[in-house]
Amino acid sequence: MTLWDAAMAGDVAELSAALEADPTTLNAPGPGGWPALHLAGHFGHLECVELLLARGADIQLRSANEMQNLATHAAAAGRVPATRAAILERLLDAGIAVDATQHGGFTALHAACQNADQASVELLLARGADMDKAAEDGRTPASLRSA
């Protein structure tokens, strides 16, 4: 199993083994240009996020694709609503700016509002996210929340 497969599957043991076998893959882009930290966050695997951060994953690393996003953006758009807020909290604690933007000027709060993820919205607002921060197309988190 590759590092990226393990991050997507949430297999902490395989993720650790992949990093031991080749530590240079820690921040390397995987399928679709997504680093392992982004994949673990998107697929809702907090333990994998914790392991990657403990091993020194670069929290300022952007995806190597047109999205050019940070791990917070991937997590906020994630597939597992039950773990989104916890993963976002951990990534914010690690130092990612709450209103950091990805391609198009979208923030994690835009995704949380679009997903109607109340727990993540509350966390991001408590951390200082701006509900009125406009993306390049003019949409704000507030406009996506009411949509």
C-alpha positions as CSV (number, residue, x, y, z in Angstrom):
1,M,0.0,0.0,0.0
2,T,1.4,3.4,-0.9
3,L,1.5,6.3,1.5
4,W,-1.4,8.0,-0.3
5,D,-3.5,4.8,-0.3
6,A,-2.9,4.4,3.4
7,A,-3.9,8.1,4.0
8,M,-7.1,7.7,2.1
9,A,-7.9,4.4,3.8
10,G,-7.1,5.6,7.3
11,D,-4.6,2.8,7.8
12,V,-2.2,4.2,10.4
13,A,0.0,1.2,10.5
14,E,0.4,1.2,6.7
15,L,0.9,4.9,6.7
16,S,3.7,4.6,9.3
17,A,5.3,1.8,7.3
18,A,5.2,3.7,4.1
19,L,6.9,6.7,5.8
20,E,9.5,4.4,7.3
21,A,10.2,2.9,3.9
22,D,10.5,6.2,2.2
23,P,10.4,9.4,4.3
24,T,10.9,11.6,1.2
25,T,7.2,10.9,0.3
26,L,5.9,12.8,3.3
27,N,5.2,16.0,1.4
28,A,5.2,14.6,-2.1
29,P,2.0,14.9,-4.3
30,G,0.1,11.7,-4.8
31,P,-2.9,10.9,-6.9
32,G,-4.4,14.0,-8.4
33,G,-1.6,16.2,-6.9
34,W,-2.8,15.7,-3.3
35,P,-0.3,15.3,-0.5
36,A,-1.0,12.6,2.1
37,L,-2.0,15.2,4.7
38,H,-4.7,16.6,2.3
39,L,-6.0,13.0,1.6
40,A,-6.1,12.0,5.2
41,G,-8.0,15.1,6.1
42,H,-10.4,14.9,3.2
43,F,-11.2,11.2,3.9
44,G,-11.8,12.0,7.6
45,H,-8.9,10.1,9.2
46,L,-7.8,12.2,12.3
47,E,-5.3,9.6,13.4
48,C,-3.5,9.7,10.1
49,V,-3.5,13.5,10.2
50,E,-2.0,13.3,13.6
51,L,0.7,10.9,12.5
52,L,1.6,13.0,9.4
53,L,1.8,16.2,11.5
54,A,4.0,14.4,14.1
55,R,6.3,13.3,11.3
56,G,6.7,16.9,10.0
57,A,4.1,17.2,7.2
58,D,4.3,20.7,5.8
59,I,1.1,22.5,6.8
60,Q,1.7,25.3,4.3
61,L,2.0,22.9,1.4
62,R,-0.5,23.4,-1.4
63,S,-1.9,20.7,-3.6
64,A,-0.1,20.3,-6.9
65,N,-3.2,20.7,-9.0
66,E,-5.5,23.5,-10.1
67,M,-7.1,23.7,-6.7
68,Q,-3.9,24.9,-5.1
69,N,-5.4,24.3,-1.7
70,L,-4.2,23.6,1.8
71,A,-5.1,20.7,4.0
72,T,-7.8,22.8,5.7
73,H,-9.6,23.2,2.4
74,A,-9.4,19.5,1.7
75,A,-10.7,18.7,5.2
76,A,-13.6,21.2,5.0
77,A,-14.7,19.6,1.8
78,G,-14.2,16.2,3.3
79,R,-16.3,13.1,2.9
80,V,-16.8,12.3,6.6
81,P,-18.9,15.0,8.3
82,A,-18.4,13.5,11.8
83,T,-14.6,14.2,11.8
84,R,-14.4,17.4,9.7
85,A,-14.4,19.8,12.7
86,A,-11.9,17.8,14.7
87,I,-9.5,17.6,11.8
88,L,-9.9,21.3,11.0
89,E,-9.2,22.1,14.7
90,R,-6.0,20.1,14.6
91,L,-4.8,21.7,11.4
92,L,-5.6,25.2,12.7
93,D,-3.7,24.3,15.9
94,A,-0.8,23.3,13.7
95,G,-0.7,26.8,12.3
96,I,-2.7,27.0,9.1
97,A,-4.4,30.4,8.8
98,V,-8.1,30.2,9.3
99,D,-8.9,32.4,6.3
100,A,-6.2,31.1,4.0
101,T,-7.5,30.9,0.4
102,Q,-7.2,28.3,-2.3
103,H,-7.6,28.8,-6.0
104,G,-10.5,31.2,-6.7
105,G,-10.2,32.8,-3.3
106,F,-12.3,30.2,-1.4
107,T,-11.6,29.6,2.3
108,A,-12.4,26.5,4.4
109,L,-15.4,28.5,5.7
110,H,-16.8,28.6,2.2
111,A,-16.7,24.8,2.0
112,A,-18.1,24.4,5.5
113,C,-21.0,26.6,4.7
114,Q,-21.6,25.0,1.4
115,N,-21.7,21.6,3.1
116,A,-24.0,22.9,5.9
117,D,-21.4,21.6,8.4
118,Q,-22.5,23.5,11.5
119,A,-19.8,22.1,13.7
120,S,-17.0,23.3,11.3
121,V,-18.7,26.6,10.7
122,E,-18.8,27.3,14.5
123,L,-15.2,26.2,14.9
124,L,-14.0,28.4,12.0
125,L,-15.9,31.4,13.2
126,A,-14.6,30.9,16.8
127,R,-11.1,30.9,15.3
128,G,-11.8,34.2,13.5
129,A,-12.9,33.2,10.0
130,D,-14.7,35.9,8.1
131,M,-18.3,35.1,7.0
132,D,-18.2,38.0,4.6
133,K,-14.8,37.2,2.9
134,A,-15.6,37.2,-0.8
135,A,-14.0,34.7,-3.2
136,E,-12.9,35.9,-6.6
137,D,-16.4,35.3,-8.0
138,G,-18.0,37.4,-5.2
139,R,-19.5,34.6,-3.2
140,T,-19.1,34.7,0.5
141,P,-19.5,32.0,3.1
142,A,-22.7,33.7,4.2
143,S,-24.1,33.5,0.7
144,L,-23.3,29.8,0.4
145,R,-24.8,29.2,3.8
146,S,-28.2,30.6,2.8
147,A,-28.1,29.0,-0.6
